[in-house]
Amino acid sequence: MKGSNIDFADTKVAFENQSTIKLKKNYAIFALMNQNWLVKIGTFFINLSLKLGLPVKKLIKETIFELFCGGETIEDCKNTIASLNNFSIGTILDYSVEGEDDEGSFDKTQKEILESIHFAKNHRNEIPFSVFKITGIGSRELLTKVQDGKIELNSEEKSFFENFKKRFSEICETAAKNEVRLFVDAEETWIQNIIDELVLEMMRKYNLDGKVLIYNTYQLYRNKALSILENHIQIAKIGGFGIGAKLVRGAYMEKERKRAEEFNYKDPINETKAITDQHFNAALRVCIENIDTVSLCSGTHNEDSCKLGIDLIERKGLDVEDSRVYFAQLLGMSDNISYNLSKKGYNVAKYVPYGPIESVMPYLTRRAEENTSIAGQSSREFLLLKKELKRRNQA
């Protein structure tokens, strides 16, 4: 197998797409993010400056935005798409606008998602998937109320919920008609049941005749996620349709635990990270074992899980280029995984967020917080960049 013996510590491959000037710039950005106090103060003042209309957009755009985002529009993302494609890495365009919560904004976001799907259709070699978040096209508050089911919706809420379902259906139908594979991102547990039901319905409708076009996202830090995935696979086998499974560990742990405590219900998150790792790896095994039913995207920055994925592919006797199996990471992170996997011929894609700077700040803030030092330990990205700069200086 040509995918054997991948060295994720090979920074020469990881950063061969970056000039030394670019590498030094990114190293400086990660060095700043490595300071916890600076991230906290910096994000506070950046958000305040944007609210006050102070001229900070240029600074943001040329630093953290450039590192983690493709641009403000699809057009802006073309250079990033081309750069990734030069190294056989696909792009997943992710319209990452957050915090907008009215019918006009939902319609606008739907329009942008549909445009990204049509763009993907016309650039199949570069863009293997499209993606969207449910809360971009519908109210989180309304979806929470619907899932809770304790209070009947009023006439206006019923109308808004129908609008939401219509937007959702139109997005999935557009992707299916254009044969563009579509990820539906996961959200908080108190609205995830609705998402699971809707996505399963769309998979039953469109994942037919060997084509898997609609993908659900399974957050394996949820203690029920693995059993939900296994149940969906059994339903699909009985129903004669395919499952699209994007596996991730999860993104809302603190929020989930806080709400569980506040409303006095059982914490839906695994007790430890080790359990989450076990569940994620178990989900990988389940998907590969059922590859005739499941198309998989392993969305992880965890090297051990990637190595397990490689091992499972090889043991199953799958070609490394089998289109049913993808690995995915975020733009600006884990290039040591993405580029080394791609170099060995595996299917790899990067999530490339885009949108107006002020609207993607929540996303950028999360990326900055992820790359701060933890208990005095520098972030992995910072150490990898440091290692590659040292290698180039000694070359």
Secondary structure, 3 states (H helix, E strand, C coil): CCCCCCCCCCHHHHCCCCCHHHHHHHHHHHHHHCCHHHHHHHHHHHHHHHHHCCCCHHHHHCCHHHHHCCECCCHHHHHHHHHHHHCCCEEEEEECCCCCCCHHHHHHHHHHHHHHHHHHHHCCCCCCEEEECHHHCCCHHHHHHHHHCCCCCCHHHHHHHHHHHHHHHHHHHHHHHCCCEEEECCCCHHHHHHHHHHHHHHHHHHCCCCCCCEEEEEECCECCHHHHHHHHHHHHHHHCCCEEEEEECCCCHHHHHHHHHHHCCCCCECCCHHHHHHHHHHHHHHHHHCCCCEEEEEECCCHHHHHHHHHHHHHHCCCCCCCCEEEEEECCCCHHHHHHHHHCCCCEEEEEEECCHHHHHHHHHHHHHHCCCECCECCHHHHHHHHHHHHHHHC
